[in-house]
Amino acid sequence: SVMSKTLWEKSGHWDKYQDNMFVTESEKRIYAIKPMNCPGHMLIYKTQTRSYRQFPLRFFELGNVCRNEKSGALHGLLRVRNFTQDDAHIFCVPEQLEGEIASLLDFVFYILGAFGFREYEIELSTRPAESIGSVDMWEKATDALRGALEKKGLKYEVAPGGGAFYGPKIDLRIKDALGRAWQCSTIQCDFALPEKFELEYVSTSGEKMRPVMLHRAILGSVERFLGTLVEHYAGAFPLWVAPVQAAMVPVTEAHGAYAADLIRRMEAAGIRAVYLDPGETLGKRVRQANEEKIPYTLVVGDKEAGAGTVT
């Protein structure tokens, strides 16, 4: 998708991205391929008057974005030019910040733990040399992130100047089976963009106030997360993640009808199974299933067909 140059200039993003974006001119208007989802969510926010009673207000999007990474930096699924973010933006009042950040950290650990990632490196990145927003805004945002980390007793490193240009952030780098760290999850605290886009809400006193905005992605880039998952398990995924969960191997063609019936029953139960045709030798088909790292290889012959079982 594309957005107008005017929108990116307003957000403060244009100077950052104009040199590494694909730009075209259409009907005398300049467009750039979308590098992030934030402005769209802020425009949704502005479609109606917001009240403090609605906070925290959470918008989520599986958003496709494009960034013209240098060709030398491209690396399989781990760094690509077109990728999908599990992106959310949370609008709240300053008093809700630490609680929301703590909740997001719990969400991150729950999701990564479900995929089997137990080791992380946590980094708190602070204001870079080129940034937008006041020093006071940056200090408040950084304090909220730091406070949530410390209340949870989490160990972290500080990366001076490593924040996004609109706010400080917490990055989680997950470690794969070889101990290599990959940056995936991120939580960013932002006072600046709500000001740029003139976002408002009606406070308890009836005054118009600025909300605070949290940017969060749990997987980060879906493509990078899948690449990390492949590296971590060397392709031998846990049963629930494996694209194919079971390979059905009839010993001979005579057992094909029984094997095919089992396949139908497994698929009806939501099990992802494939049928390995007995045109090849039994040993070759078992090796094929093993090489493809399918969690279960189910062999059926006379004994299994007679007893209604598999080996």
C-alpha positions in Angstrom: 0.0 0.0 0.0 1.1 3.6 -0.5 0.6 6.9 1.4 1.1 10.5 0.4 4.2 12.4 0.9 2.2 15.0 2.9 1.3 12.3 5.5 4.9 11.2 6.0 6.1 14.8 6.3 3.5 15.4 9.0 4.6 12.3 10.9 8.3 13.2 10.7 9.1 10.1 8.8 9.7 11.5 5.3 13.3 12.7 5.9 14.1 9.3 7.3 12.7 7.2 4.5 12.7 9.3 1.3 16.2 8.2 0.2 15.6 4.5 0.6 12.0 4.2 -0.6 10.5 3.6 -4.0 8.9 6.9 -4.9 6.6 7.6 -7.9 4.6 10.6 -9.1 0.9 10.1 -9.8 -1.5 13.0 -10.8 1.2 15.4 -9.5 1.2 13.8 -6.1 4.2 12.0 -4.7 3.6 8.6 -3.0 5.9 6.3 -1.1 5.4 2.6 -0.4 4.4 2.2 3.2 7.4 1.6 5.6 5.2 1.4 8.8 1.7 1.2 10.0 1.6 3.9 12.7 0.2 6.8 10.7 -2.8 4.8 9.5 -3.8 3.9 13.1 -3.5 7.6 14.1 -5.8 8.5 11.3 -8.3 5.9 12.6 -8.0 7.4 16.1 -8.9 10.8 14.7 -12.2 9.6 13.1 -14.1 10.4 16.2 -13.9 12.2 19.6 -12.2 10.1 22.2 -12.8 10.0 25.9 -10.5 8.9 28.8 -13.2 6.2 29.5 -12.1 4.4 26.3 -8.5 4.1 27.4 -6.5 2.0 27.0 -7.6 1.9 23.3 -5.8 -0.8 21.3 -5.6 -1.1 17.5 -4.1 -4.2 15.9 -3.0 -4.9 12.3 -1.1 -7.6 10.4 0.4 -4.9 8.3 2.4 -5.4 5.1 5.3 -2.9 4.9 8.2 -2.2 2.6 11.7 -1.0 3.2 14.4 -0.7 0.6 17.1 -2.5 2.5 20.6 -2.6 0.9 21.1 -5.7 -1.1 24.1 -6.7 0.9 22.0 -6.7 4.1 19.3 -9.0 2.8 19.5 -12.4 4.5 17.0 -15.2 3.7 13.8 -14.6 5.7 15.7 -12.8 8.4 16.0 -9.5 6.5 13.7 -8.8 3.6 12.4 -5.8 1.8 8.7 -6.7 2.0 7.4 -8.1 5.3 4.4 -8.4 7.6 4.3 -7.0 11.1 2.0 -8.1 13.9 1.6 -4.5 14.8 -0.5 -2.8 17.5 -0.8 0.7 18.8 -2.1 1.4 22.3 -3.4 4.8 23.2 -3.6 5.6 27.0 -3.0 8.2 29.6 0.4 8.5 31.3 -0.8 6.9 34.5 -1.6 3.7 32.5 1.8 3.4 30.8 3.7 1.1 33.2 0.7 -1.2 33.6 0.3 -1.5 29.8 4.0 -2.1 29.3 4.1 -4.8 32.0 1.1 -6.5 30.4 2.8 -6.4 27.0 5.9 -8.0 28.5 3.8 -10.8 29.9 2.2 -11.2 26.4 5.7 -11.4 24.8 7.0 -14.0 27.2 3.8 -16.1 26.8 4.0 -16.1 22.9 7.7 -16.8 22.7 7.4 -19.5 25.4 4.7 -21.2 23.4 7.2 -21.5 20.5 9.9 -22.9 22.8 12.1 -19.8 23.1 13.3 -19.6 26.8 16.4 -17.4 26.4 16.3 -13.7 25.7 18.5 -10.6 25.7 16.5 -7.5 26.7 17.7 -4.0 25.7 16.4 -0.6 26.7 17.2 1.9 23.9 17.3 5.6 24.7 17.1 8.8 22.7 19.2 9.0 19.5 21.0 12.1 18.2 18.3 12.6 15.6 14.9 12.6 17.2 11.6 14.4 17.5 9.8 15.5 20.6 11.0 17.3 23.7 13.6 16.1 26.3 10.8 16.0 28.9 8.7 13.6 26.7 11.7 11.3 26.2 12.5 11.2 29.9 8.9 10.3 30.8 8.7 7.6 28.1 12.1 6.1 29.1 11.1 6.1 32.8 7.9 4.2 32.0 9.8 1.5 30.1 12.5 1.2 32.7 9.9 1.1 35.6 8.0 -1.8 34.0 11.2 -3.8 33.5 12.4 -3.2 37.0 9.1 -4.0 38.6 9.2 -7.3 36.9 12.7 -7.9 38.0 14.0 -8.4 34.5 17.7 -8.0 33.6 18.3 -5.6 30.7 21.1 -3.7 29.0 20.9 0.0 28.1 21.7 1.0 24.5 22.4 4.7 24.7 21.0 6.5 21.5 19.5 3.3 20.2 15.9 4.3 20.3 13.6 5.0 17.4 13.6 8.7 16.3 10.1 9.1 17.9 10.6 7.3 21.2 12.6 4.9 23.4 12.0 1.2 23.2 12.4 -2.2 24.7 13.8 -4.8 22.3 13.9 -8.6 23.0 16.4 -10.6 21.1 15.5 -14.3 21.2 18.3 -16.9 21.2 18.2 -19.9 18.8 19.6 -23.4 19.5 23.1 -22.2 18.5 23.0 -19.3 20.9 22.6 -16.6 18.2 20.4 -13.7 19.1 17.7 -12.3 16.7 15.8 -9.1 17.4 12.0 -9.8 17.1 9.7 -8.4 19.8 9.7 -4.6 20.5 7.7 -2.2 22.7 8.1 1.5 22.0 6.8 4.4 24.1 5.8 7.5 22.1 4.7 11.0 23.3 5.9 12.7 20.0 3.7 11.3 17.2 0.4 12.0 19.1 1.6 15.6 19.2 2.6 15.6 15.5 -0.9 14.3 14.5 -2.7 16.5 17.1 -4.4 13.5 18.7 -6.7 14.4 21.6 -9.0 12.9 24.2 -11.5 14.4 26.6 -10.2 14.2 30.2 -12.1 13.7 33.5 -12.3 17.5 33.8 -13.6 17.9 30.3 -10.4 19.3 28.9 -8.8 18.2 25.7 -5.5 16.3 26.4 -2.8 14.4 24.4 -2.8 10.6 24.7 0.4 8.6 24.9 1.0 5.9 22.3 2.7 2.5 22.7 3.9 0.7 19.6 4.2 -3.0 20.0 5.1 -6.1 17.8 5.3 -9.5 19.5 6.8 -11.5 16.6 8.2 -8.4 15.0 8.4 -9.4 11.4 6.4 -12.6 10.7 9.1 -13.5 8.1 12.0 -13.0 10.5 10.2 -14.9 13.2 9.7 -17.9 10.9 13.3 -17.7 9.8 14.4 -17.7 13.5 12.0 -20.6 14.2 13.6 -22.7 11.3 17.1 -21.9 12.7 16.1 -22.8 16.2 14.6 -26.2 15.5 16.8 -26.9 12.3 13.4 -27.6 10.6 12.4 -30.3 13.2 9.4 -28.3 14.5 7.3 -29.2 17.6 4.2 -31.3 16.6 1.8 -28.3 16.8 3.9 -26.1 14.6 5.0 -28.7 12.0 3.4 -28.1 8.5 3.0 -31.9 8.1 2.5 -33.7 11.4 2.3 -37.3 10.2 3.4 -39.4 7.2 1.2 -42.4 6.4 3.3 -45.3 5.0 1.5 -48.4 3.8 3.8 -51.4 3.5 2.4 -52.5 0.1 -0.4 -51.4 -2.2 -2.7 -54.0 -0.5 -2.7 -51.8 2.6 -3.4 -48.6 0.7 -7.2 -48.6 1.3 -6.7 -48.8 5.1 -4.0 -46.1 5.0 -6.2 -43.8 2.9 -9.1 -44.3 5.4 -6.8 -43.4 8.3 -5.7 -40.2 6.4 -9.3 -39.1 5.9 -10.0 -39.7 9.6 -6.9 -37.8 10.7 -7.7 -34.8 8.4 -11.2 -34.7 9.8 -9.7 -34.5 13.3 -7.5 -31.5 12.2 -4.3 -33.5 11.9 -2.0 -32.5 9.0 -1.0 -35.8 7.3 0.4 -37.0 4.0 0.2 -40.3 2.2 3.5 -41.7 0.9 2.6 -43.9 -2.0 3.9 -47.5 -2.0 5.5 -47.1 -5.4 8.8 -46.7 -3.6 10.4 -49.1 -1.2 9.3 -49.0 2.5 12.8 -48.0 3.6 13.0 -45.2 1.1 9.7 -43.8 2.2 10.6 -44.0 5.9 13.9 -42.2 5.1 12.0 -39.5 3.1 9.7 -38.8 6.1 12.7 -38.6 8.4 14.6 -36.3 6.0 11.6 -34.0 5.8 11.5 -34.0 9.6 7.9 -35.0 9.9 7.2 -35.7 13.6 5.4 -39.0 13.2 5.9 -41.8 10.6 3.0 -44.2 10.7 3.6 -47.6 9.1 0.6 -49.9 8.3 0.8 -53.5 7.2 -1.3 -56.7 7.6 -1.0 -56.7 11.5 -2.0 -53.0 11.8 -4.9 -53.3 9.3 -6.2 -56.3 11.1 -6.0 -54.7 14.5 -7.1 -51.2 13.4 -3.8 -49.7 14.6 -0.6 -48.1 13.3 3.1 -48.6 14.0 
